[in-house]
Amino acid sequence: MKIIKMNENQPSTNPEKILVIRNDHIGDLVLSTSVFRELRKKYPQSRIVAVVSNSNKSLIEKNKDINEFIVINHGRDFFKNFFKNLPNLRKIRKENFNIGIDLRGDFVNSLLMFITKIKYKLSFYQGPLSNIFLNFKHKRDGNKHESFNMLDIINNGLNMSLKDNWPDISTDSSDKKELDEFISKNNLKKFVCISPESNQPNMQWSLEEFDKVIKFIKNNYKDYKIVLLGVDNEKLDYLSERNPGIINLRKANLRMVYLLFKKSNLVVSLDTGTMHLAWAGNSKLLCILMPVSEPTINHTMPLGKNSRHITGEGQIPKAERVNEEIERILDKSSLSKNLKKPKLS
């Protein structure tokens, strides 16, 4: 791995204030949560501030390793709302941070750290303009799992030796109470969670195929309930109308969803934030991948023995293939009851 230092500035060995930027999507934040935990272990007295987005803040806002959260969306939203962001930019500048770490690898975030006069600025390599705004830039390894890339930039930029890449999702008693109430209300014992949505159109699977998967579970695993999760009412209504009795969990608290996944018998998801939430909790997970995701399997797919994925090897996967894998994962006792016993001669 080639490490590139842009000047002789060195990071503080005992930083008073650290700014960490991860202001994009839910799944990307999940892959980065180990950084906050590991920084806190290394610098227990430092003030750690996280710059997050409107969409991912709720996932991490109970994290006790973070002293404060500042919402500044990335990319075009940064410039679109530049004047609204000015108070937060002034606040960051006034704090006089010793270290700034952009875990997204975004030119706009490098610019943010530059204009707020953070002393030592780290990010991933973004092209020649990185030379202007950064003290340290790191080449992202596309063949390495992204959770390890997150540690690499810290290790190489701050002379550390972090190794624990497992995500860290923090919850509290109110999240657990919300989960208990949901489980009690719906009498959940054995259940499968299905998330039929992706925020990327080219990662979306057809609702007709999801309908086949739901019907397969309903028909063959009658002692399992199905919990359908999402924010798109039209998609959830489509599947609910065709499958009476399934439980809808709409626009749910992400931290509660994480806890729900940990108690589920299986989570079926597309390549999206719910996929990462499931593997963070070491839940049994089956991820359905569209062709666009296949080249990045080693880079972003969930780790651990409980995570599996289905691809169509360049084609869109079929429900029949997904159902075969579901049969391998779930307890087959419900299926075996429906099989006729052979007659004894």
N, C-alpha and C positions, 0 to 999 in steps of 0.2 A: 504494500500500500504506500503510495507516494504522499508524503506529508509536506505541505507548502506553507512556510512562514513568510509573511510579507514584510516584516520589519523586526527590529530588535526589541520592541515592547514586549514585556513579559507579564503574565497574569499575576495578580496578588496571591501570595501563598496563604493569606488569611483574610479573604475578602469580607468586607462589612456588608456589602449589598450585591446581590446577583439577580439579574433579569433573565428570565427564560421565556422565549417566544414559541408558542405552538398554536397559532391562531387560524386553524383551518378546519378539518373535518373530524368527526368523532373517531373513526378508525385510526387516523393518523395520530390523534392524541393518545389513544390506548397504547399504541406502539411506543410511545415516548414517556409513559408515566413512570417507568423505572428510574428515569433521570432525576426526578424530584426526590425520590426516596434515597438514591445513592448520593446526591449532593448534600442532603441533610445529614447523612451519616458522616460525610467527610467534613462538612462545615456546620456543626450543630448550632453555632452562635450567629451564623449569617442570616441576614434578612433576604428571603427568597420571594420574588414577585413574579407572577406568571402573566404574560400577555396571551389572552385567549380570544376566541370568537364567540359571537352570539350563539352559534349552533353547538359548541362543545363545552361551554362554561359549566353547565349544570352537571356534567359528568364528573368534574374534578373539584367542584367548589367545596366539598367536605374534606379535602385533603389537608391534613394538619401539618404536612411538611412545607406548605405554601403559606406565607404570611399575608399576601394580598393578591387580588386578581384585578387586572385591567383589561377591558374589552376594546380591542382594535382589530377589526376584520382585515384580512389580507388582500393583496392584489388590487383589483379595480375598485373594490369597496373602500379601500384606504383613501384613494384619490377622490372618489365620489363623495365621501363624507369627510374630506380633509379638514374643513373648518369645524365640524363637530368633534373631530379628533384632537383639535388643538389643545384643549384643557388637559387631556391625558398626556400628550406629548410634552407639554410644559411641566407636568407633574414628574414624568420620567426624567427630564433634564434636571429638574430641581433636586431629585434624589441623589444624583451624582453616583451612579452605579459603578462599582469596580469592574464587573464582568457582565457582558451581555452575550447570550447564547441563542441563536436562531436555529431551531430544530427543523424548520420547514425547508430551509435552503432557498429563500425567496429574496430577490433583489430588493423589493420594497421593504422587507424587514431589515436588510442590511442598511438601507438608507435611513430607516427609522432609528437604528442604533447610532448611526453616524451623526444625524442632526440633533439627537438628544445627548451627544457628547459622552457616551459610555466609554470608559477608559480602555478596556480590552474587549474586542468584539470578535466573536467566533460565528462561523456559518459554514455551510457546504459550498463548494466551488460552484459559481454561477456564470463564469466567463470572465473576460478581461476587466469588467467593472468591479469585480471582487477586489482587485488590487487597490482600488481607491478607498473603499469603505471599510475593509476588514483588516484586523491585525493577524488573524489566523483563518485559513480556509482549508477545508478537508474534502478530499475527493470521495464522493459517495460510491460505495461498491454495490453495483446492481446485482451481483451474484451472491451477496451476503444478505441474510435476513435483516430487515429494516430495524428491528429492535436492537440488533448488534451495531448497526450503523449509528444509532443514537448514542450508544456507549462509546463508540470509537472516537466520535468528535470530542467528547468530554475527556477521554483518556489522553488523546494526542494533543488536544489544545490546552489542557490544564495539568498535564503531567500526572495523571491519575492511573489507577489500574482497576477500574470497575469491571465486574464480571456478571453480576446478576441482572439479566435482561428481562425477567418475567414482569409483566404489567402489574400495576398496583392501583386497584380501584377502591377508593375509600367510601365507606357508607357509615351511617349512624343509626341510632335507635329509631328515628322517625321513618327511615327507609325500611327497616325491618318490621316495624309496626304496619306500614302500608302493605308490605308483602304478606304478612300474616293475615291481614284482613281480606286481601284478594284471594288467598288460598282457601280461607274458611268460607267466604261467600260462594265460591265456585266449587267447593268440595274437591279440591285437587289432591289426588294421591299419585296415580300414574298419569303423566301427561307429556305431550310433545308440543314444543313451541315452534311455530312456523312464521318466518319473516319474509313476506313475498315482495319486498320493495328494495330497490337500489336507487341512489341518487344519480347514477350514471345510466342513461338509456341503453348504452351498448353492453351493460352488465345485467340488464333486466331479463328475466325469464318470463315466458308467456303465462298469463293467468290460467289458460286452459291446461297447461302442464301442471301447474300448482293444484288445480282442481282434481286432476288425476291422482296426485300424491295424497291429497286429503282424503279422497274416497277410498284409496287403498288402505290407509290407516284405519278409517272408520269401519270398513268392512272386515278387516282381518285382525284388528287389535281393539276389540270392542270394550275392553276394560281401560283403555287409554283415552283421556280427554285431549282435545286439541285447542291450544291457545294461539290465536292469530294476532300478530303484532304489526303495527304500522301507523303511519300518519295520513296516508292517502285514503280518504273515506270511500272513494269510488272503487278502488281495488278491493278494499276489505268488504264492502257491501256486495260486490260481485261474487266473491268466494263464500260469504256468509249465506247469501240467498240460495246458493246451490248446495249448501251443506248445513242444514239446520242442526243446531245443537253445539256448534263450535263456539268458543268463547273469544270475544273480541277485546283486545287491550289496545286502545287507541291513544296516541300521543302520550305515552307513559313516561314516568320518571325513569331516566336511564339507569340510575343507581338501583332502583327497585327491580328493573329488568335484569340487571346483572345478577342480583340475588335470586331472582326467579329462575334464571338459566341454571344456576348452580343446583337447584332442587329438581330440575326437569330431568326426564329420562332421555331426551334428545332435543337438540336444537337444529332446525333445518333453515339455512340462510343462504342468501346470495353473497357475493363479494362486496360487503358493505360494513358499516359500523357494528351492526349486531353480531356479525361473524367474529369480530375482534373482541367484543364484550364476552362472547361465549367462551372463547379459548382463554381469556384472561382469568376466568373462574374455573378453568379446567373442566368445563362441562363437556358432555358428549355432544359432538358437533359434526354435522354433515353439511359441507358447503358445496353449492352448485355453481360451477364456474362456466362463464361464457368464453368463447374463443379469445376475446380480447385480454382475458386475465391469464391465459395459459403461459405466456412468456415470462410472467412475473411470479410464478408459483413459488420458487425458492426465495424470492425477495420479500413477499408479504403474506404468504399463507400461514395459517395458525400452526403453532408448534405443539408438541406433546402427543402422547399416545392416544388421547381421547378425540383428536381432531382428524377428520377424513375429508377428502374432497372428491367431487365427481367432475370429470371433463368429458367433452364429446370429441376429443382429439381433433381439434380444428373445426368441429361442427357443434351445433347447439345440442346439449345433452337431452336425452329422452326421459320421460317420466318413468318408463319401465326400468331403466338403469338405476335411477334414484331409488325406486321402490325395492329393487334387489338389495341395495346397500342398507336401506332402512330395516329390511328383514334380518340382515346380518347383525345389526346393532341392537335392536330391541329384544326384549325377552320374548321368546317364541312360544311361551306357554299358551297365550291366547290363540295363536294360530293352530297349535297342535290339537286343541279341543275341537276344532272344526273338521279335523281329518278323521276319516272312518278307519276304525281298527280292522286289520285283516282278520278274516275268519280262520279259526284254528281247525285243522283237519283231524 
